[in-house]
Amino acid sequence: MRSLQTRHDGRPKLHLVRWTIDKTEYAKGFTHWSKADEYRAKLVTASGDVRERWDRVTGEPVSWGARDQVSVAQFCLDYVARESPTYEPSSAMTLVETLANLVVAARRERAPAFNPEWRPFVRLWLRQAKIKDDEDDQKKFDSMTSWVSKWSMQLDEIDKYTLLRIDERLRVGVDGSLLGRRTQSRRVAQAKRCLTRAVAEGLILDLPWPEADAGRAARKANTEPKREDAVPAPEEVPAILDAIISHQPATHMYRAMTAIGFYAGLRPGEIVALTRENLTLPNKGWGQISVTKAWVGVHRDGDDPIGQTKTTEHREVPIPPALVSELQSWLDHSEIAEGPLFRTRNDNRPTQSNWRRVLFRATETAGMTPVNPYGLRHACASYLSAAGVPIAEAAARLGHSPETMLRYYVNRIAGHEALSNMQLERFYSITNNE
């Protein structure tokens, strides 16, 4: 051992451990003196073991190699392979999405910029999925894996300083702007769970994750107030449904899917997973949809995962006569007697991206309030609330808790501002007359 010294040149890792093996000098920097001293003590202990061999590249004991050569990206890959089978399909997709952000965030300081076009390929890599026969995609995938292999931080490099950098990167979007609080919390929480497992396995000594900067989020809220988007009014729904239909045969399918979202409030994945057997469609009056499964998109080539709903609970959702009529029309048009309710002409399940495009085109054509597939669920929740349906009943139909419904799902309804003003005018008029 040559020295343990402190540098005064402004670099983040101020404390440097130096040692020599057969006249070859090695050095390693640390953010904190205690970590540097702990590392020095381990080197001294290893040097007293005559059985220990030394890596002439890193200068560390060979027995440390299994730990030191594990990068954050590789650990995330192993973590997904181990944990995702225990998740429901929708939760597994969320796991991959959040850990893809961790792979990008846990890069070395000198790493060149990460190409935003590579982000989808990080998710493919984590799922160990194959690239389809597309030469351009294969080149992007190879470039991404090369970047990850060279620039992903090693687990033993994680300390308070590097965690602060990782935390900051997880909280911003591709354009560098601060993300919403829920998105930030989801990203950071999953990253913590993953790296905490590394601590449990002895790959990291500890995980001194920094506290969130509450003041920064508050300042953003003051300077960039959130705009509350209104959902379409109930009277807009028939016009939107009519505007969906075009010369494309699939638009009839998207009309039926959109009607389910507006009138029953199912999640997009639940709608795509429906079968004819889930429907009860009487000739008159209210019908019912049995929600038992959900679909989250193709995982790997040929893999078409259908799993439990987000809450893993089955529910029976009453549907109004208007939706009963829409679904009966779809069955008559498609001649579906059993099995999956929605399939494309290539016998695949419809994707949210295509559905979203159809919806945006329809609302623009009809001059109505824009809405996306998941926004249909928010619209239904808002209708239930505006109609005075008891909160417990409305939450049961949507498949979540009353608290979640009030906090996240109830939006303003287009046109209800004027209606509310009229109601208040009548109230003030009655009060003043008294």
N, C-alpha and C positions, 0 to 999 in steps of 0.2 A: 504494500500500500504506500503510495507516494504522498497523497494529501487529501484533505477535505477542505475546500476553500470557498469563499464567497466572492463573487464577481460584482463589480460596481459599474457595469456598462449599460444598465437599463434593460438587459434581456430578461424575459419572464422567468427563466429557470436560473436563478442567481447562484445556487449552491452546486458546486461541482466536485464529484468524486473522481480522483485520478488513481490509477494503478498500472502496474507493469507486469507483463508475463514474458519471460525470456527476452528482455530488452525491447519488447513492443509495448508502447504506451497506449492506454485506453482511458476514456473519460465518459462520464454520464452526468447530465444536469438534472436538478430537481427544483421545484418551486419552493419547497419548505426545507429548512435545516434538519428537522426531525426525520423526514423521509430520507434525506441524503445520509444522515448518520445511521439510520436503520439499514440502508442498503450497504453502506461501508461495513457494518458489523456482520452482515450475512456473507460478504465476500471474505472477510477475515476467517469466519467459521468454516467456509468451504475450503479455504486454502490450507486448513489444518487437517483435512481429510485426504490421506494419501491415495485413496481409491478414486478420488474425483478427477475427471478429465476436463480440459478447458477448451472452449470454442475459440479458435484463433481469429474468427471474424468479429464476434461480439466481445470477446474477452471475458465472458461469463462462464460459469460451470455448465457443462453439457447437460447435466441433470435439470437445469432450469429451462432448457430449450423448449420443452413441450408447452410451458407456460408462456414464455416470452414471445414465441412465434405465432401466438393466436391473436389475430387482429379483431377489432370490433366487428368488422364486416363478416368475418368468418364465424365469429360467435353468434351473430344475428342469424346467419344461415343455418347453423346447427340448432339454434333456439327455435326457429320456425319449424324445422323438420321434426323436432321433438314435441313441441307444444301444439301445433296447429291441428293434429288429429283429435285433440281433446276439446277443440272449440267447435261450436256450431258454424256452418258455412259463412254466414254474414260476419260473425265475430272473427273468423279466421282471415277473411279478406281485410278487415280493419287492422288486425295484427300485422299483416304483411305491409299494408299502407303506412302504418306508423313506424315500423322498423326500417322501411325503405328511407324514411326521413332521417332516422338515426344513422344509417350507413353513410348518407351524404354529409350529415352534420359532424360525424366523428372523423374528420380528415385532419391531416397534419397542417401546420401553419403555412408551410411552403407549397402546399398543393395548388396546382393550377385550377382555374375556375371549373366547376362541374357544369357540363353542358345540360341545360334543361330538357333537351330532347332525349336524354338518356334515362329520365325518371321512370317511364313505363318499363324499361328494361331492367331496372333495379328490382322492381316487383316480380318480373319474370324470373330473374336470377334467384331471388329469395324463395320462390315457389319451386325452383329447380324445373321450370317448364322449358319446353323446347321452342325454338324460333321456327316459325313456318317458313316455307320456301320463298324467302324474300331476301335477296342479296343485300339491299340497302339496310334492312333491319338487322341482318347478321353483322354487318360492319359496325353499326351503332352499338350492338350488343357486345361485340369484341372490344370496342373502344372503351365502353363502360367498365367491363371486367378488368381491363388493363389498368384503368385509372384506380379502381377499387383496390386491386392487388398492390399497387405501388404506393398509394397515398392514404389508405385506411390506417388509422391510429392503432398501435398495439395496445392490448389490454393493460400491460404494465406501465404504459405511459399515462394512464388516467390518474389525475390528481385534482385538487380543487381548482386550479387554474384552467386545465383542459375541460373540466366539467362546466365551468362558467361559459367557455366558448361554445360548447355543445348546446347548453341550455339556450343561449342567445340565438343560435342558428335554428333550433327547433321551433322557436316562437315567431319566425318570420316566413313569409311566403316567397315564391320564386322571384317576385318583383322587389323583394326587400322590405315590403311593408309589414307592420305588425299584424299578426293574425288575430281572430276573435278569441276571447278568453276560453271558450269551450274547446276550440281546436288546439290552442296552446296546452291546455290541461290534459287533453287526450294524448297528445304527442309526448309530453314530458312524463306522464304517468306510465305509459307503456315502456318508454326508454328506461325509466327507473326499475320497473319490474324485470326487464331483461338483464340489466347490468347487476341488479341485486343477486340474480342467479349466479352471475360470474363471481361475486363475492362469496356466495355459499359454496362454490366449487373450489375456492382458494385461488382463483385466477386473478383476483383483485384484492388488495389488502382491506380497503374500505371504500365507501362511496360517499364522499363529502359533497353531496349535491347542493348547490347554492339555493338560497331562498328566492322566491319570485320577487321581482321588483314591482311591488304593488303601486308605487307612485308612478312608474312609467305607464302602466296600464290606465291609471286614472287620468294622466295627462293626455293620453291618446283619446280617451273618452271625451275629454273636454274640447279637444281640437278637431276630432273626427267623429261627430255624433253618428250613431247608427241610424240608418234610415229604415223605418218600419214599412215593409212592402205590404200592400193590401192584396188580399186574395180576390178572385172574381166574385161578383155578387151572384146569388142563386139564379136570378133571372138571366144572367149571362150564359149559364151552363148550356141550355139548348142550342144557342147560336154557336158556341164553341164546338159542340159535338157535330153540328151540321157542317161547320167549316172544315172539319177534319177530312171529310170525304172528298176524294179527288179521283183522277183516273187510275191511280195506283190501287191494286186489289188489297194491299195490306192495310190501307187506311180504314177499312171496315173493322179490322181487328183492333187497330189503335183507338177507334171510336168506342168500342165495347170496353177496352181496358181503361180508357179515360173516364167513362161513365161509372165504372166500379170505384175509381179513385175519388171522384166527386161525391157520389152518393153513399158509399160504404166506408171510405177512409182506409182501405187496406194499404199496406206498404207495397211499393212497386214489386219487390221480390215475392211477396205473397200473391199478388195478382198474376204474375207470370207462372207461378206454380199451380194455379187452380186447375182442377179437372172437372169434367161434366158431373162427376159424382158429388162434387162439393156444392152443387146448386140445387136449391128447392125453389121451383118456379111455378106457383099456382096460376090458374087461369084468371083469377081475380084477387085483388088485395096484395098484402105484403108477402114477400118471399124471404129466403134466408141463404146465406153463404156460410159454409163451414170452413174455417181457416185452420189448417193443420200443418202446412208446410211452407217453405220459402225457398227461393232460388237466388243465387248471388252471381251468376255468370260462369263462364267456362274457366275452370282452373288450369287444366292441362289439355293437351291434344286428346280429344275424345272424352274428357271428363266433364260431366254435366251434373254438378252437385245440387241435389235437393236435400235440404235438411230441415231442422226444426225452425219455428218462428223465432224472432229475436228474443222473446221472453220464454220460449220453449213451451208455452201454454196453447192449447187449442181453444178456440172461441167460436161462438155462433153469432153471426152478425145479421140482424134484421135488415132487409132492403126494401125500399119503397116501391110502389107500383111502377114508377117511371123507370127504375133500374131493371125491374122484372121484365118490362117491355123491351128495353134495350138488349138485354141478354137473350131473350127469346128470339129477337130479330137476328142476333149474331148466330145463334144456333141454326136457325132456318137458312141463313145465308151460307154458312160454312158447312152445313150438313154434318155437324159433329154429334155423334150419338153417345160416345164414351171417350175416356182418356183425357189427355191434355187439352185445355180449352184454347190455348193460344200457341200456334206454331207458324213459322214463316213458310214461304213456298219451298224453301230448301229443307224443310222439316227441322229447323232450329228454333230455339226459343227467341222471342224478340228482345232486342237489347234496349237499355235505357237511352243510349245515345240517339238511336233512330226515333224512338218514342218522343224524346225531347225535341228533336227537329220538327216532327210532325205537329207537336203542340205549339211551338213557337210560330210556325207558319200559320196554323189555324187561328191563333189569337190575333196575329198581325192582320190576317185577311179579314177577320170579323171585326177588327177594331176594338177588341176586348182586352181586359187586364191580362198581362202575360202570366204564365204559370208553367212550372216544370213538373215532371212526374211525381216527385215527392211533395211538391206544393199542393197537389190534389188532396193529399191527406191533411195538410194544414187547412185547406179550404173546408173540408168536411168537418173538422174539429170546430172551426169557426161557426159553421152553420148550426151545429148541435148546440153550441153555446148561445148563439143569437136566438135560437128557437126556444130556449128555456129548458132544454133537456137537463135533468139532474146530472150534476158533475160525475157522480159515481157511475151512472148508467152510460154516459158519453164515454168515459174512460174505459169502461168494460168493452164497449163496442170497438174502440180503437186499439185495445190490447196493451194498455199501460196504466200507470197510477194516475189518480186525480191530480197530484202535484205536478207530474210531468206534463199533463195536458195543459194546465194553466200556465206553466212556466215557459213551455216551448212551442205549443201547437196552436194556441188561439191567436189569430191575427185579426187585424181590422178588415172589414169587408168593404169592397169598393162601393161607394154611394151611401154608406151608412153614416158618414159625417153629416150630410144634409138631413137624413132621417132623424139623427140624434138632435140636431138643432130644432127641428120641428117639434119633437117631443118635449124639449126643454121650453120652447115658446108656449106650448099648451100648458105646461106645468106652472110657469111663471104667471101666465094669464089667470089661471084658476086661483093661484095663491094671492095675487094682487086684488082680485075681485072679492075674495073673502075678507 
